[in-house]
């Protein structure tokens, strides 16, 4: 079992400056580039390219 992966399912309590990212990942907020108002989660650059937010002109994405 990999201890480096932090998710909600494993019950790790969020520490300071840690937020919920796409797919339930817990990461440091300063690494986020956008926030999704629809899903109420932060997005990393790889999440934006995967979901093609820029191509679809997503109206729920806010720059952080």
C-alpha positions, -999 to +999 in steps of 0.1 A: +000+000+000+014+034-010+014+058+019+021+089-002-013+089-018-037+111+002-074+107-005-106+112+014-113+074+015-082+067+035-094+091+062-064+114+063-074+146+080-068+177+060-039+199+072-035+236+067-033+248+031-046+215+017-077+214-004-099+190-023-088+185-060-105+167-088-111+129-082-109+134-044-072+141-042-059+162-013-031+185-024-016+218-015-038+247-026-008+268-039-004+242-067-039+249-080-044+270-111-082+271-111-113+264-090-144+246-103-176+262-089-197+233-102-177+205-085-164+227-057-128+215-062-094+229-072-078+221-105-042+215-115-029+221-150-032+184-159-068+183-148-077+213-170-061+196-201-077+163-193-112+178-190-106+202-219-120+231-199-103+257-221-115+241-253-151+238-240-150+274-226-162+261-192-182+288-174-176+272-140-138+275-140-124+304-120-087+314-120-070+312-086 
